[in-house]
């Protein structure tokens, strides 16, 4: 079964497991924790995935009992970043129909094959 950000968040919601993650980051002034996804904001997932990738070396060292699908996380992050870029461009005062076409017809479809 695919192990997702939610699986990681569930695992590290246990205080003992969270403490292990903090201890794995010994020597870091401010140890990192996982972000919590906000179901009402799609772009929050990208923030969660970026943090997951930042924590990858520590999570891998802990041998947590399952193997997160890191390549899937990275692919989802790439598509999400393209969507975030499109959103920013389309919200700009200077956005035109050409801007819409550029993102919907060219940039986003170009990112989708990398998601497969």
C-alpha positions in Angstrom: 0.0 0.0 0.0 1.2 3.5 -0.8 2.5 5.3 2.3 1.6 8.9 2.1 2.0 12.1 4.1 -1.0 11.1 6.2 0.7 7.8 7.1 3.8 9.7 8.2 1.6 12.2 10.2 -0.3 9.4 11.8 3.0 7.6 12.7 4.6 10.7 14.2 1.4 11.8 16.1 2.6 9.2 18.7 4.7 11.3 21.2 7.2 8.5 21.5 7.7 8.4 17.7 7.8 12.2 17.5 10.6 12.2 20.2 12.5 9.7 18.1 12.3 12.0 15.1 13.5 15.0 17.2 16.4 12.9 18.6 17.3 11.7 15.0 17.9 15.4 14.3 20.5 15.8 17.1 22.8 18.7 16.4 20.2 20.8 14.6 19.3 24.0 16.5 15.6 23.8 15.6 14.5 20.2 14.8 11.8 20.0 12.2 8.4 18.4 12.6 5.8 17.4 10.0 3.3 20.0 8.8 -0.4 19.3 9.1 -2.4 19.5 5.9 -5.3 21.8 5.8 -8.0 20.1 3.8 -9.4 23.5 2.6 -6.3 24.7 0.9 -4.9 22.5 -1.8 -1.5 24.2 -1.9 -0.9 23.3 1.8 -0.1 19.8 0.5 2.9 21.1 -1.3 4.2 22.6 2.0 3.6 19.2 3.7 5.4 17.3 0.9 8.4 19.7 1.0 8.8 19.2 4.7 8.5 15.4 4.3 11.4 15.5 1.8 13.4 17.7 4.2 12.9 15.0 6.9 13.6 12.1 4.5 17.1 11.4 5.7 16.0 11.3 9.4 12.8 9.2 8.7 14.8 6.7 6.6 17.3 6.3 9.5 14.5 5.6 12.0 13.3 2.5 10.1 9.7 3.3 11.0 8.1 0.1 9.9 7.0 1.1 6.4 8.7 2.7 3.4 7.3 6.0 2.3 7.0 6.4 -1.5 9.4 9.2 -1.8 9.4 9.3 -5.6 5.6 9.7 -5.5 5.9 12.6 -3.0 8.5 14.3 -5.3 6.3 13.8 -8.4 3.2 15.2 -6.6 5.3 18.1 -5.4 6.4 19.0 -9.0 2.8 19.0 -10.3 1.6 21.0 -7.2 4.4 23.6 -7.8 3.2 24.0 -11.4 -0.4 24.5 -10.1 0.8 27.0 -7.6 2.8 28.9 -10.3 -0.3 28.9 -12.5 -2.5 30.2 -9.6 -0.1 33.0 -8.9 0.1 34.0 -12.6 -3.7 33.9 -13.0 -4.3 36.0 -9.9 -2.0 38.8 -11.1 -3.4 42.1 -12.3 -1.7 41.7 -15.6 -3.2 38.2 -16.3 -4.8 37.8 -19.7 -6.5 35.0 -21.6 -3.0 34.3 -23.0 -1.8 33.7 -19.4 -4.7 31.3 -18.9 -3.9 29.5 -22.2 -0.2 29.3 -21.4 -0.8 27.6 -18.1 -3.7 25.4 -18.9 -2.6 24.3 -22.4 1.1 24.2 -22.0 2.7 24.2 -18.6 0.4 22.1 -16.5 -0.1 19.4 -19.2 3.7 19.3 -19.5 4.0 18.5 -15.8 1.4 15.8 -15.8 3.5 13.1 -17.6 6.0 13.4 -14.8 3.3 12.5 -12.4 2.7 9.0 -13.9 
